[in-house]
């Protein structure tokens, strides 16, 4: 089945006074995997449920290959969905679960069996078809759920935080497998998650939502490196806020360095907070009570508080004289230069930055 | 794609073994006996004597003729030949079945709808379902009698015909309708517990998303997963219908419980044989229902092994 394009336009949904969706627009190209990412209550699950047909929007449309499917019932949308909680039918075996949708479509028994076996193999649990859900681990159950969703050859695959109930190791495995299966089949996929690592590692594009609206939808690298808003910048990855001053319409001075400004540009002279990624900050160890340290007025000098080993990199937390805590990433082989209590000077990398009002 | 999962991955994603312990080690008889809690055995014996003593005495009384000093099953033979016995048993059996069917046809969709769409109504419905516990069967029957009397003065009207059908002596339709109200508290509880044990919303949405219509969702997804609750409700309904006397008697019908009182009270061994047989009959039906339900569950386990 050729992949279908999915379009959500001006979706609105309220629960009493709470606006779960407030004019959401989003388009998925055929075969694309888009992750809906956002904090709890931002409306991402509501959006997915509206696409699945489990909820009706107060306003707006869901279009599949250009056709308006908003009034179509969930049973007639031909969408496969994997749920957060284990959703296998407990009274059916794994193979029977996978074949459930085919049985409803009156597919002949031999074809059903063959398709179930094919899909169980696809998701990596061939040979488990005769087992009941309670005899499978959480990861295996979600694989069966994925196979069941794919068995009906859906036009769109919907994933509602399918990994959140799994332990960390299984989550990593299944994450890769879902992506590989999705690429193999070329199926249009909408994936809801609150885990930014999942979203960034799996999706072609990540749509960050906030208060029922889309903040930014972009490729993971772009989202991380060139966030469109301060919310996206701070929600995706770790972000530092340093005090700075606008010295020109598109230049800010922070920690003794002048940097170009992206996004919103306050008027020159405005005090702002500059958003900097930990990897965009260079650290230089300085001798305590040395001339450089005694300079005192240098706002970029602080005291090392902690150094957290993260494998290839170590994240060093430095508290500046004005009380600001800054996190900087450096290669782990340099970590010994920054013992707790030591003094360090930070230097922002010369990249465009976002600024926000303090 | 078969090689998607490496051995390492598969090992990490494997269910915990159901029981880590090995086969039980052989123990000597003395060791086993030393572990027996004798006070438990004593309690069990006391309870067994209390429960089984009267039954065995009754059985002895009905099968042993003390005057002739010989055993005889004659009282049971008289019982099966007694007028109305088989008719009343058959009627009771069909009353029980129709009550169970009516109960679940009404209750299952309603409770599923409440849990899915109107969870705030659950408390209200539960309160209503408990009403039969506080309304005496006599009061209920008085009300039913009044309603049944509405059509009597208007022969030929639809009310009259409906009254006649409801009070058909061979199968009084009014009784399953009243019994369905009587068993409501028990059926509600049993079904509610079963519904709480499953993730109803997810199961329904999973089935709907795969293309199932609402009837298919009910029949192929929900009912199999509510089997324990349905079975429990059915057993309670059976027990109630087999023992119900007041309503049937006041309304003038003769199911088994009424027949026992009206026609099964001859002299000598016959009344005792009737009592024993009614107990055995009720147990047999209950065991049959439990056995059938249990066997289906076992079949599921066996198939999965």
Interface residues (C-beta under 8 A of the other chain):
Chain A: X52 X53 X54 X73 X74 X75 X76 X77 X78 X79 X80 X81 X83 X85 X86 X87 X88 X89 X90 X91 X93 X100 X101 X104 X105 X121 X122 X123 X124 X125 X126 X130 X131 X132 X135 X136 X137 X139 X140 X145 X148 X149 X152 X169 X170 X173 X174 X177 X180 X181 X184
Chain B: X1 X2 X4 X5 X9 X10 X12 X13 X14 X15 X16 X198 X199 X202 X203 X205 X206 X207 X208 X209 X210 X211 X212 X213 X216 X221 X224 X225 X227 X300 X303 X304
